[in-house]
Structure formats: C-alpha cells, structure tokens
C-alpha cells in the first residue's frame, strides 16, 4: 500500500446535521463552517447512488470552501445508496424518481436558512447536476442565488447506447406499464439493480431525468420533443464544469460542451478542467477553487 498524501488526510471539522425534506423524509448531511461567521454556503448534491459520507471528495472540497469563508453542506438525499428507506417507501438509486429531489433540496435550503445562511449556492455533481435543473424547473423562484452543475450526464443516452434501439424501445414500453410499483426490472435492463419505476424515470426521453441529451444530438437519433428544455429555462447565474477526460461523455467532451453551449443562457458559463475524469479525482482542489472563485 502506498502512503497517503496530506490531501488524503485532510479532516476539516464538521457537524452531523439531521433534517427533514419537505414531506417529512429524514435526511442527514455534514455541515462544515468557517471560523468567522459567514452568510455564504454551498449545498452539494451527490450523484446517482452515491454517499457524501463515504466520498474522498467531501473533505477535500470542504477544506477549500471553508478556507474561502464559505460553509459547505453536502447531504445524502433519498437517492443515496442502492436501496434505503425514504419515509414510508423505498429510496436509493433503485427506487428514486428524480423529481423527488425538489422536496430534498427544499429541506436542505430551509435548514441552512434557519441557521442564518442567505447567500446559498446549489452545486450538483453528475446526477446532482440534473437535479439542479429539475429543481429549477419545478421551483424557479427558490432561495438559491446561483447554480453549479458539474459533469451533468446523459444517462438516458448511455442507456440507449448500451441496450440498442430495439431493446431500449421494448423495455421503455414495458416500464411505462410497470412504473407505478416497486417491482424490480430484470438485470439485463440496466447495469445496476433498478425498479421499473426508476428505469422509466431514467429512460423516458421526455421525462424529468433527460436533462442533458447529448447522445441523441451527437448520433442524430432524435427521441425527445424539446432537447435541453430545462437547461434553456434556467435564468439564475450558472456555472457548468466538466473534466476533459469524463468517461461518461461518449468519448468526446469538446463535442458535449459545444452542444451544451447552444442552450445555456447569457448568465451562464462553461469551464473544462484538464486531466480530470468524471469524479475529478486528483483535481478536487482545482474544482473547489474554481467554484469558490466563481462565487466570489
């Protein structure tokens, strides 16, 4: 085993915060606060099935933000892990519907507002970026001042490419008849355990999940009625960040970025971090610094 670097050992102080999403689902996050009182905070939305409690990135980003006088609040939403309890039902990536993020984000913002934070930035990684767009669609008049959408992905396109056109259409039709229950889809439908409900949420070209439909434009296989409709509608200041080695961008990050640039508002900008993969491993400090500088 190799020796850990100083960055790996960074352990900024934090507190465990338990709070409720709108609707009463219990959630928990880590609140990192700077020594001097601040009104600024970043709420972090993790990717599909992830957990901020287990991510190496959490402490590394926290160290950057707190050093800049910005509080950091990454929390586990109801989509964390593969399966979990979510109120009276099931959550986790296998059962989550992306629209449920509205209640989760509202709960996180309400918790920080109660603690005196008034300058709030929503930052979301991977599916977390999609969730910001979905949240803005359903709650455009919200208390967040700005958005950071990091490595927003085209899971619908990845699923289509993985399954092929014919099998994708067959499974989508099946999911449409099954999506109101918790029954699991067959393993052949997805690379991870997934209910028909979650599968339909991801696969539906005109559903909430399909925020970044890069593949249908890149491949000329039009499937959605209004591509990038949620991105087009965002009016808050927004920063989109990608790594130039993002392994979920169909091998062509420049093309994805060029497509995205067509749809963002004049209050948004796009940045690409060199030598960074989808998770920005080894580039966490650069990622955090870029976000903090943009906020300031």
C-alpha positions in Angstrom: 0.0 0.0 0.0 1.2 3.5 -0.8 1.5 6.3 1.7 -1.5 8.7 1.8 -0.9 12.2 0.7 -1.5 15.2 3.0 -4.6 16.0 1.0 -6.0 12.5 1.7 -5.5 13.0 5.4 -7.3 16.4 5.5 -10.1 16.2 8.1 -11.8 19.6 8.5 -14.1 19.8 11.4 -17.8 19.4 10.8 -21.1 18.5 12.4 -23.7 15.9 11.6 -27.0 17.7 10.7 -30.2 15.7 10.6 -33.2 17.5 8.9 -36.4 16.7 7.1 -37.1 17.1 3.4 -40.4 18.7 2.5 -42.9 16.0 3.1 -41.1 14.6 6.2 -38.4 12.2 4.8 -35.5 12.2 7.2 -32.1 13.1 5.7 -28.6 13.8 7.0 -25.6 15.9 5.9 -22.3 17.3 7.1 -22.0 21.0 7.8 -18.6 22.5 7.5 -18.4 26.1 8.7 -15.6 28.6 8.6 -14.2 30.1 11.8 -15.5 33.5 11.0 -19.3 33.9 10.7 -20.5 33.8 7.1 -23.7 34.1 5.2 -22.4 32.1 2.3 -22.9 28.4 1.9 -22.7 25.7 -0.8 -25.2 22.9 -0.8 -23.8 19.8 -2.5 -25.9 17.3 -4.4 -24.3 13.9 -5.0 -24.6 11.6 -8.0 -26.7 8.5 -8.5 -26.4 6.1 -5.7 -23.5 8.0 -4.1 -23.0 9.0 -0.5 -21.2 12.1 0.8 -20.2 10.3 4.0 -18.0 7.8 2.1 -16.6 10.1 -0.6 -13.0 11.1 -0.5 -14.0 14.3 -2.3 -16.2 15.6 0.6 -13.4 16.6 3.0 -11.2 17.9 0.1 -13.8 20.2 -1.1 -14.8 21.3 2.4 -11.2 22.3 3.1 -11.2 24.6 0.1 -14.6 26.2 0.7 -14.1 26.8 4.5 -10.7 28.3 3.7 -12.5 30.8 1.5 -15.0 31.6 4.2 -17.8 29.6 2.6 -19.8 27.0 4.6 -20.2 23.6 2.9 -23.2 21.4 3.3 -23.1 18.0 1.4 -26.0 15.8 2.3 -27.3 12.4 1.4 -30.6 12.7 -0.4 -33.2 10.0 -0.7 -31.4 8.6 -3.7 -28.2 7.7 -1.9 -27.1 4.1 -2.0 -28.9 1.5 -4.0 -31.7 0.8 -1.6 -32.8 2.8 1.5 -35.8 3.7 3.5 -37.4 7.0 2.4 -40.3 7.8 4.7 -43.0 5.2 4.3 -41.5 3.9 1.0 -38.3 2.8 -0.6 -35.5 5.1 -1.8 -32.0 4.7 -3.1 -31.0 4.7 -6.7 -33.0 1.5 -7.3 -36.3 3.3 -6.4 -35.8 7.0 -6.7 -37.6 9.3 -9.0 -35.6 12.4 -9.8 -38.5 14.7 -9.2 -38.3 13.8 -5.5 -35.2 15.9 -5.4 -37.4 19.0 -5.1 -38.5 18.1 -1.6 -35.0 17.1 -0.6 -33.4 20.4 -1.8 -36.1 22.5 -0.3 -35.4 20.8 3.1 -31.6 21.4 2.8 -32.2 25.1 1.9 -34.7 25.5 4.7 -32.2 24.0 7.2 -29.4 26.4 6.1 -31.8 29.4 6.0 -32.8 28.6 9.6 -29.1 28.7 10.5 -28.7 32.2 9.1 -27.2 31.5 5.6 -28.6 33.8 3.0 -26.2 33.5 0.1 -26.7 29.9 -1.0 -25.2 28.2 -4.0 -26.5 24.9 -5.2 -23.8 22.6 -6.6 -24.6 19.2 -8.0 -22.2 16.5 -9.4 -23.3 14.0 -12.1 -27.0 13.2 -11.4 -26.8 16.1 -8.9 -26.4 18.4 -11.8 -29.5 17.0 -13.4 -31.3 17.5 -10.1 -30.5 21.2 -10.1 -32.1 21.6 -13.5 -35.2 19.7 -12.3 -35.4 21.7 -9.1 -35.2 24.9 -11.1 -37.9 23.7 -13.4 -40.4 23.0 -10.6 -39.2 25.7 -8.2 -37.8 28.6 -10.3 -38.5 31.0 -7.5 -36.2 29.5 -4.9 -33.8 30.8 -2.4 -30.6 29.7 -4.1 -28.7 32.6 -5.7 -26.7 30.6 -8.2 -26.1 27.1 -9.5 -23.0 25.0 -10.3 -23.7 22.0 -12.5 -20.8 19.6 -12.5 -20.4 16.8 -15.0 -24.0 16.7 -15.8 -24.6 13.4 -17.6 -26.8 11.8 -20.3 -27.9 8.6 -18.5 -30.8 8.3 -21.0 -28.4 8.3 -23.9 -26.0 5.9 -22.2 -28.8 3.5 -21.5 -30.0 3.8 -25.2 -26.4 3.2 -26.4 -25.9 0.2 -24.0 -29.2 -1.5 -24.9 -29.5 -0.7 -28.6 -32.5 1.0 -30.2 -34.8 -2.1 -30.4 -34.3 -3.3 -26.9 -34.4 0.2 -25.5 -37.9 0.7 -27.0 -39.1 -2.7 -25.8 -38.0 -2.1 -22.2 -39.3 1.5 -22.2 -42.7 0.3 -23.3 -42.7 -2.4 -20.6 -41.5 0.2 -18.0 -44.4 2.5 -18.9 -46.9 -0.2 -17.8 -45.0 -1.1 -14.7 -43.6 2.2 -13.3 -46.1 2.8 -10.5 -44.9 0.0 -8.4 -41.7 -1.2 -6.7 -41.2 -4.4 -8.8 -37.6 -4.8 -10.0 -36.6 -4.7 -13.7 -34.5 -7.6 -14.9 -30.8 -7.4 -14.6 -30.5 -7.2 -18.4 -32.3 -3.9 -18.4 -29.6 -1.9 -16.5 -26.1 -2.4 -15.2 -27.3 -1.9 -11.6 -30.3 -3.0 -9.6 -33.3 -0.9 -10.6 -37.0 -0.9 -10.2 -39.3 -0.4 -13.2 -40.2 2.9 -11.7 -36.6 4.1 -11.6 -35.9 2.6 -15.0 -38.8 4.5 -16.6 -37.6 7.7 -14.9 -34.2 7.4 -16.5 -35.2 6.0 -19.9 -38.2 8.2 -20.7 -36.8 10.7 -23.3 -39.4 13.3 -22.3 -39.1 12.7 -18.6 -37.5 14.8 -15.9 -34.3 12.8 -15.9 -33.3 13.6 -19.5 -31.7 17.0 -18.8 -28.5 16.6 -20.9 -29.5 14.6 -24.1 -26.1 14.8 -25.7 -26.2 11.4 -27.4 -29.4 12.0 -29.4 -27.9 15.1 -30.9 -24.4 13.6 -31.4 -25.9 10.5 -33.1 -28.8 12.1 -34.9 -31.3 9.8 -33.1 -33.9 12.3 -32.0 -36.0 11.0 -29.2 -37.1 13.9 -27.0 -39.6 16.6 -28.1 -37.7 19.5 -26.7 -34.0 18.7 -26.0 -32.4 20.6 -23.2 -35.7 22.2 -22.2 -34.8 22.5 -18.5 -31.4 24.0 -19.3 -32.9 26.5 -21.7 -35.2 27.8 -18.9 -32.5 28.4 -16.2 -32.1 32.1 -15.5 -30.0 32.2 -12.4 -26.2 32.7 -12.8 -24.9 29.2 -13.5 -21.5 27.5 -14.0 -21.2 24.3 -15.9 -18.0 22.3 -15.2 -16.6 19.2 -17.0 -13.4 17.2 -16.9 -11.8 16.8 -20.2 -11.4 13.0 -19.5 -15.0 12.5 -18.4 -15.6 8.8 -19.1 -19.4 9.3 -19.4 -19.3 11.8 -22.2 -19.2 9.4 -25.1 -15.5 9.9 -25.7 -16.0 13.5 -26.8 -16.1 16.1 -24.1 -15.5 19.0 -26.5 -18.5 18.0 -28.6 -20.7 17.7 -25.5 -19.6 21.1 -24.3 -20.2 22.6 -27.8 -23.7 21.2 -27.8 -24.4 22.5 -24.2 -23.2 26.0 -25.2 -26.1 26.3 -27.6 -28.7 26.1 -24.9 -27.4 27.9 -21.8 -28.5 31.5 -21.1 -26.3 34.5 -21.3 -26.0 34.4 -17.5 -24.2 31.0 -17.6 -20.6 29.9 -18.5 -18.8 26.6 -19.1 -15.4 25.6 -17.8 -13.4 22.5 -18.5 -10.7 21.1 -16.1 -7.7 19.5 -17.8 -6.7 15.9 -16.9 -9.9 15.4 -14.9 -12.2 12.4 -15.1 -15.9 12.3 -14.2 -15.2 12.3 -10.5 -12.4 14.9 -10.6 -10.1 12.5 -8.7 -6.8 14.3 -8.1 -8.4 17.6 -9.2 -10.7 18.2 -6.2 -8.7 21.2 -5.1 -8.9 22.8 -8.5 -12.6 22.0 -8.7 -13.3 23.6 -5.3 -11.1 26.6 -6.1 -12.8 27.2 -9.4 -16.3 27.1 -7.7 -15.2 29.4 -4.8 -13.6 31.9 -7.2 -16.8 32.0 -9.3 -18.9 32.5 -6.2 -16.7 35.4 -5.0 
